[in-house]
Amino acid sequence: MTTLAPPPSQEDARRSHRAGPPADGGVAARARRLFTGPEDDPRWARPALWGILLLATALYAWNLTSITGNTFYDAAVYSGTKSWKAFFFGALDSGSFITVDKPPFALWVMGLSARVFGYGTWQLMLPMVAAGTGSVALLYRQIKRDFGPVAGTISALVLTLTPITVAITRDTNPDPILVLLMMLGAVALMKAVRNGKLMPLVWSAVAIGFAFNTKMMQAYVVLPVFFLVYLWATNVSLGKRVRNLAVATVALVVSSAWWMVIVDLIPASSRPYIGGSTDNTVWDLVIGYNGFGRIFGASSSVGSQGNGASFGGSSGLYRMFNEIMGGQISWLIPFAAIALVGGLVLRGRAPRTDAKRAALMLWGGWFVLHFLTFSLAEGTFHPYYVTAMAPGIAALAGAGGVLLYRAFREGSAAKWAWVLPAAIAASSVWAVVLLQRVSGSGTVHTVAEIVVGVAGIASVLGLLVGRFTKRHRLMGFAALAAVVALLAGPAAYSVSAATSSTNGTNPTAGPSTGGGMGGGGGGMGGAPSGSSSGTKGKTGSAPSGSGSSSGKMGTPPSGGTAPSGTKSGSTSGSTSESGAQQAGGGMGGGSQVSSEMIAYLKKHQDGATWLLAVSTDQTASSIILESGQPVISMGGWSGSDNAMTLAKLKTLVKSGKLHYIIVSSDGGQGTNSAITAWVKAHGTAVKSSAYSSSSSTTSTSSSTSSSTTSSGLYRLDASDVS
């Protein structure tokens, strides 16, 4: 008797669909799906993703060899390629006298690239471009999983075209690495929320721990919302959620603190001074300069309320919209805020474990916590910090926008007829305001303003007419017009950032609209006068012993083209007529360090470990890149670090590890004054005529003849130490 098998269930059909093609065609099928996407995706989805990733890579890497990096970090990476000790500690110089004032994970990433491929611009930029593009891909994957390919595509495009993200990814500051690690933490967290397993949560904690070892406390901004989302939305018992969070917290502490604990346990005499700290410990750096000092402004290592706030404008809820910050990040903040509220309302009656609401909570919390932290911070603040807020805005724009559109299209007119058009109108009007601020600055911004106005009006009218006349195709075209309206302004700024030179120490996108002065490397307090322009768009010669590379800094011993941004013989300051540049403040603040002086120092180094001792990191980093030799920064970034004491200086001189030091003509501050007085009393002043090729030169601070005046350079030998 013939029997009929029951038809396959929907679950069986899904299993069959997921099983994929036969084994003999598996490799080819997987390769094809890599470019075309899963079979249940729209045909346009994967090509659109590849297009966005190519766009992101092009923006981040355009004219890569001309990129001006942050010479502060560039010098530390270079030093790490010469010494594994300097590599581990994140020391500014290969002699490991002082560290940069950040943990070294980003330096390690760039340093490994430089050790493998040789030290140069593209070698240092390769990890940054990869991190930026990787963050876009991760955001697409995460948003697509919960909200579909349209939402994922919009989110990825918004993140790609965020102006400050383009600017900072074209730099050697650690922020692109920070954002990628935080994104990895978010992806792992959502996996833990969906499956309730422990290990994804642990990996999320580890990712945030490595982010901590990139920029310390900034990595922890997202932790409150990570904990909240897991506690609220995970489909396991409350007791298990609490236990899993406890285990993850242990993983977070271990992955965050291991480097700090190791460094602080090593005797101070056997390691570099911790730059930016007040007591030569990483712990002080965590809770002070890179911790509460950023929030409350009373950083003990700097000692001034609100120090550095002018880089991004005065603190307050309006900061993200002011003349300095507005064009960098705020374009879609109105839309993202409305989309967040609307999305949460739409998912209000969903089960506790609803994945869409959990995602909205995560990205909404990401956005809100960063917005409040950056807006209200009274300490050192630089515009590029807010690139960490960009994934939250981008996710809400895509996910929240799609939710609002579906509700607008399908819901009751009375309830949803105004929310989506209002969000589009608000951000379109704000975009016009931002573009009006830079009117006349270039054709691209004028065109963007026209596009925003026309597309914004067309979108709002098209949505309303289509909704009330039931013309769904018209609403679809109106939605596309909304994407154009909302992204025209950011796109103009992003193209500007990708095609023009930027300040390596304080990169921003688009035309200058405010008084935010160029800041120090990594946002470390106020730079001396002229320091922001001292590295902008300049080229020069690389560490000696290497070939040249078409006018760039040359080819260091390891091969490759060194990052541009330091003019031959430059420090941070304005260039004088003789080609020298004025050094930073503190000790050595009134002195000049020229290419000729560097050549003289190398010729008379006489086996010393350090070529020279100067006052600040800015001066030291430029000379390190120019000479290829370790240089001591006695006072860290601002010149206020107690890295060099008189006793330590005497020891270095007595042992023959240091012969030359630059001091200012008017003495120093604090303990530096004692060093200045001792050096002048016991050292031998080196006249400018000893190394200058001309009989006289015009200084930026004096017009007297260099053949009869001291350059601030002193020679010290063991016999000078009593």
Buried (B, 14 or more C-beta within 10 A) or exposed (E): EEEEEEEEEEEEEEEEEEEBBEEEEEEEBEEEBEEBBEEEBEEEBBEBBBBBBEBBBEBBBBEBBBBBBBBBBBBBBBBBBBBEBBBBBBBBBBBBBBBBBBBBBBBBBBBBBBBEBBBBBBBBBBBBBBBBBBBBBBBBBBBBBBBBBBBBBBBBBBBBBBBBBBBBBBBBBBBBBBBBBBBBBBBBBBBBBBBBEBBBBBBBBBBBBBBBBBBBBBBBBBBEBBBBBBBBBBEBEEEEBEEBBEBBBEBBEEBBBEBBEEBBEEEEEEBBBBBBBBEBBBBBBBBBBBBBBBBBBBBBBBEBEBBBBBBBBEBEEEBBBBBBBBBBBBBBBBBBBBBBBBBBEBBEEEEEBBBBBBBBBBBBBBBBBBBEBBBBBBBBBBBBBBBBBBBBBBBBBBBBBBBBBBBBBEBEEEEBBBBBBBBBBBBBBBBBBBBEBBEEBBEBBBEBBEBBBBBBBBBBBBBBEBBEEEBEEBBBBBBEBBBBBBBBBBBBBBBBBBEBBBBBBBBBBBBEBBEBBBBBBBBBBBBBBBBBBBBBBBBBBBBBEBEEBEEBBBBBBBBBBBBBBBBBBBBBBEBBEBBBBBBBBBBBBBBBBBBBBBBBBBEBBEEBBBBBBBBBBBBBBBBBBBBBBBBBBBBBBBBBBBBBBBEBBBBBBBEEBBBBBBBBBEBBBEBBBBBBBBBBEBBEBBBBBBBBEBEBBEBBEEEEBBBEBBBBBBBBBEEBBE
